[in-house]
Amino acid sequence: MIYVTMFICFITSILITPLVKRFAIKIGATDKPNQRKVHQKIMPRLGGLAIYISFIVGLLVLQPSSENHWPIVLGSFIIILTGIFDDLFELSAKIKLGGQLAAATVVVVWGDVLVSFINLPFGGMIEFGYFSIPLTILWIVGITNAINLIDGLDGLAAGVSSIALITIAFMALIMGNFYVVAIASVLLASTLGFLFYNFHPAKIFMGDTGALFLGFIIAVLSLLGFKNVTVISLIVPVIILGVPISDTFFAIIRRFVNKKPLSAPDKSHLHHCLLRLGYSHRQTVLMIYAMAAMFGLTAIIFSQAKVWGSFVVVGILLILIEVFAESVGLMGKDHRPLLKFVRRYSTVKNR
């Protein structure tokens, strides 16, 4: 039944996206080019509405059952409304954050989606107590915005999200969490149908409607699949979402180093850096897809490794991320501490 539902979602998304495109143009939900944008012409956004409608169709057909289901549906509706109004009127950061907090609070408080404790790898347990609610909300809002931040090239956010959903669905299947498998599969099919129009050269953008919705559902699914487990397993969703999380992390470091506000926009995100290195639009997107797939595969390997093996995997991954970030200039052209240290060490050794 799940494969039939996925097919229905995929076809629904393909059929409804052109209608959403015309609707977006009619109501003025368009994205105009500026110095921060890569595209050169006015583009309709609001494409996330097509993903959402296809997703809801899938839920109606499949009717997955879980105590968290209706809180997730209501939370996703709040996040979709937030995205639609932002695509139409460009909401202030405070209002947009308010919508995200409201959606996250519904899932956490009503749906009881909480990371309330973690078991330490060598014995013992950390209980978060009252902090479990704000920590969980912080995770949901953080991942929601991380997906939104990487939505800078045709097909980028949709493709990276699809790879994350494949990984989450696969690992949920291993653990026997069929609700997460169902939701992830329905959203995956809906996103792939939209990607048919969104891959370079895009005919429509997903806008904040799509980026916030995808980020929200992925954040919640990763909690449902890995909550209340060991600290080792809690790292799994972080690895799965390695591309958006690392891009957001380095953006924070970059703004701190340059003494700029965290909300200050720039053109130094991962996709901007790769474009400056001479890669084409399509090559850049495919390279980031490959990175997302690498993170997904690493998460699967990590989840099956023993404790010490997990530490080794994380250590190697962190070094590779830092080297890559410094190589492409994610923290700025001159901020390359690890590479400078290696060069100095090599110079001293060769004397």
VEXFI-650180 format. One record per residue (C-alpha): residue in one letter; x, y, z. Coordinates in steps of 0.5 Angstrom, whole numbers, padded with zeros to 4 digits, always signed. Each point is the difference from the previous one (the first is absolute). Layout:
<seses>
AXYZ/...
</seses>
This chain:
<seses>
M+0000+0000+0000/I+0006+0005+0002/Y+0003-0001-0007/V-0007+0002-0004/T-0001+0006+0005/M+0007+0002-0002/F-0002+0000-0007/I-0006+0004+0001/C+0004+0005+0004/F+0005+0000-0006/I-0005+0001-0005/T-0005+0005+0004/S+0007+0004+0001/I+0001+0000-0008/L-0007+0002-0002/I-0001+0005+0006/T+0007+0004-0001/P-0002+0004-0006/L-0007+0002+0003/V+0004+0003+0006/K+0005+0003-0005/R-0006+0004-0003/F-0003+0001+0006/A+0006+0003+0003/I+0001+0005-0006/K-0007+0002+0001/I+0000+0002+0007/G+0007+0003-0001/A+0004-0005+0004/T+0007+0001-0004/D+0007+0000+0002/K+0004+0006-0003/P+0007+0000-0002/N+0005+0004+0004/Q+0007+0000+0002/R-0001-0006+0005/K-0004-0004-0005/V+0003-0005-0005/H-0006+0000-0005/Q+0000+0006-0005/K-0008+0000-0001/I-0006+0001+0004/M-0002-0007+0002/P-0007-0003+0003/R+0001-0002+0007/L-0005-0004+0005/G+0002-0007-0004/G+0000-0003+0007/L-0007+0001+0000/A+0000-0006-0005/I+0004-0004+0004/Y-0005+0001+0006/I-0006-0001-0004/S+0003-0007-0003/F+0002-0002+0007/I-0007+0001+0003/V-0003-0004-0005/G+0005-0005+0002/L-0002+0000+0007/L-0007-0001-0002/V+0001-0006-0004/L+0005-0003+0004/Q-0003+0002+0007/P+0006-0001+0004/S-0001-0001+0008/S+0004+0003+0006/E-0002+0004+0006/N+0005+0005-0003/H-0004+0000-0007/W-0005+0006+0001/P+0005+0005+0004/I+0004-0001-0006/V-0005+0001-0005/L-0002+0006+0004/G+0007+0003+0001/S+0001-0001-0008/F-0006+0004-0001/I+0003+0006+0004/I+0007-0001-0003/I-0004+0000-0007/L-0004+0006+0001/T+0007+0004+0003/G+0003-0002-0006/I-0006+0002-0005/F+0000+0007+0004/D+0007+0001-0001/D+0001-0002-0007/L-0006+0005-0001/F+0002+0006+0004/E+0007-0001+0003/L-0001-0001+0007/S+0004+0003+0005/A+0005-0005+0003/K-0003+0001+0007/I-0007-0002-0003/K+0003-0006-0004/L+0003-0002+0006/G-0006+0000+0004/G-0004-0004-0005/Q+0006-0005+0001/L+0000+0000+0007/A-0008-0001+0000/A+0001-0006-0005/A+0005-0003+0004/T-0003+0001+0007/V-0007-0004-0003/V+0004-0006-0001/V+0004+0000+0006/V-0005+0002+0005/W-0006-0003-0003/G+0003-0006-0004/D+0005-0001+0006/V+0006-0001-0005/L+0006+0001+0005/V+0007-0002+0001/S-0001+0000+0008/F+0007-0004+0001/I+0006-0004-0003/N+0004-0006+0002/L+0007+0001+0000/P+0004-0005-0003/F+0004-0002+0006/G-0005+0000+0005/G-0005+0005+0003/M-0005+0005-0003/I-0001+0007-0001/E-0008+0002+0002/F-0001+0007-0003/G-0007+0001+0004/Y-0003+0007-0001/F+0006+0001-0005/S-0003-0005-0005/I-0005+0004-0003/P+0004+0006-0002/L+0005-0004-0002/T-0004-0004-0005/I-0004+0006-0002/L+0007+0003-0002/W+0002-0006-0004/I-0006+0000-0004/V+0001+0008-0001/G+0007-0001-0002/I-0001-0005-0005/T-0006+0003-0003/N+0005+0006-0001/A+0006-0004-0002/I-0004-0003-0006/N-0003+0007-0002/L+0007+0003+0000/I+0003-0005-0005/D-0006+0002-0005/G+0004+0004-0004/L+0001-0004-0007/D-0005-0004-0004/G-0002-0006+0003/L+0005+0000+0005/A-0004+0000+0007/A-0005-0005-0004/G+0005-0005-0002/V+0004+0001+0007/S-0006-0001+0004/S-0002-0006-0005/I+0007-0003+0002/A-0002+0001+0008/L-0007-0003-0001/I+0003-0006-0003/T+0005-0001+0005/I-0005+0001+0006/A-0005-0005-0004/F+0005-0005+0000/M+0003+0000+0007/A-0007+0001+0002/L-0002-0007-0003/I+0006-0003+0003/M-0003+0002+0007/G-0007-0002-0002/N-0003+0007+0001/F-0005-0001-0006/Y-0003+0007+0001/V+0006+0004-0001/V+0001-0005-0006/A-0007+0002-0003/I+0001+0008+0001/A+0007+0000-0002/S-0002-0004-0007/V-0006+0004-0001/L+0004+0007+0001/L+0005-0003-0005/A-0004-0002-0005/S-0004+0007+0000/T+0007+0004+0000/L+0003-0004-0006/G-0006+0001-0004/F+0001+0008+0001/L+0007-0001-0001/F-0002-0002-0007/Y-0001+0008-0001/N+0005+0002+0005/F+0007-0003-0003/H+0004+0005-0004/P-0003+0004-0004/A-0005+0000+0005/K-0007+0002-0002/I-0003+0002+0007/F+0004+0001+0007/M-0003-0004+0006/G+0001+0007+0004/D+0000+0000+0008/T-0007-0004-0001/G+0004-0006-0002/A+0006+0001+0004/L-0003+0001+0006/F-0005-0006-0001/L+0006-0005-0002/G+0004+0003+0006/F-0005-0001+0005/I-0002-0007-0002/I+0007-0002+0000/A+0001+0002+0006/V-0006-0003+0004/L+0001-0007-0004/S+0008+0000+0002/L-0003+0001+0008/L-0005-0005-0001/G+0005-0005-0003/F+0006+0001+0005/K-0003+0003+0007/N+0001-0003+0007/V+0006-0004-0003/T+0008+0000+0002/V+0004+0006-0001/I+0003-0003-0006/S-0006-0002-0004/L-0003+0008+0002/I+0006+0002-0005/V-0003-0004-0006/P-0005+0005-0002/V+0006+0005+0001/I+0004-0003-0005/I-0006-0002-0005/L-0001+0008+0000/G+0007+0001-0001/V+0000+0005-0006/P-0005+0005+0003/I+0002+0000+0007/S+0008+0001-0002/D-0002+0005-0005/T-0004+0004+0006/F+0005-0002+0005/F+0006+0003-0005/A-0005+0006-0002/I+0000+0002+0008/I+0007-0001+0001/R+0001+0005-0006/R-0004+0005+0002/F+0003+0000+0007/V+0007+0000-0003/N-0002+0006-0004/K-0004+0003+0005/K-0007+0000-0003/P-0007-0001+0003/L-0002-0007-0001/S-0006+0002-0004/A+0005+0004-0005/P-0001-0003-0007/D+0006-0002-0004/K+0003-0004-0006/S+0004-0005+0003/H-0004-0006+0001/L+0003-0006-0003/H-0004+0000-0006/H+0003+0008-0001/C+0007-0003+0001/L+0000-0006-0005/L-0003+0005-0005/R+0006+0005+0001/L+0005-0006-0001/G-0003+0000-0007/Y-0005-0006+0001/S-0006+0001-0005/H-0007+0000+0004/R-0002-0007-0002/Q+0007-0003+0002/T+0000+0004+0007/V-0007-0003+0001/L+0002-0007-0002/M+0006+0001+0005/I-0004+0002+0006/Y-0005-0006-0002/A+0007-0005+0001/M+0002+0004+0006/A-0007-0002+0003/A+0000-0007-0002/M+0007-0001+0003/F-0003+0003+0007/G-0006-0005-0001/L+0004-0006-0001/T+0005+0002+0006/A-0006+0001+0004/I-0002-0007-0002/I+0007-0003+0002/F+0000+0004+0006/S-0006-0003+0003/Q+0003-0007-0001/A+0006+0001+0003/K+0003-0001+0007/V+0001+0005+0005/W+0007+0001-0002/G-0001-0001-0007/S-0005+0006+0000/F+0005+0005+0003/V+0005-0002-0005/V-0006+0001-0006/V-0002+0007+0003/G+0008+0002+0001/I+0001-0001-0007/L-0006+0003-0002/L+0001+0007+0004/I+0007+0000-0003/L-0002-0001-0007/I-0006+0005+0001/E+0005+0005+0003/V+0005-0001-0006/F-0005+0001-0005/A-0003+0006+0003/E+0007+0004+0000/S+0002-0003-0007/V-0007+0003-0003/G+0000+0007+0004/L-0006-0002+0004/M+0003+0004+0006/G+0003+0006-0004/K+0006+0000-0005/D+0005+0001+0006/H-0003-0004+0006/R+0003-0007-0002/P+0004-0002+0007/L+0000-0007-0001/L+0003+0000-0007/K+0005+0006+0002/F+0002-0005+0006/V+0002-0005-0005/R+0004+0004-0004/R+0004+0003+0005/Y+0001-0007+0003/S+0002-0003-0007/T+0005+0006-0001/V+0003-0001+0007/K+0001-0007-0001/N+0003+0001-0007/R+0005+0005+0003/
</seses>
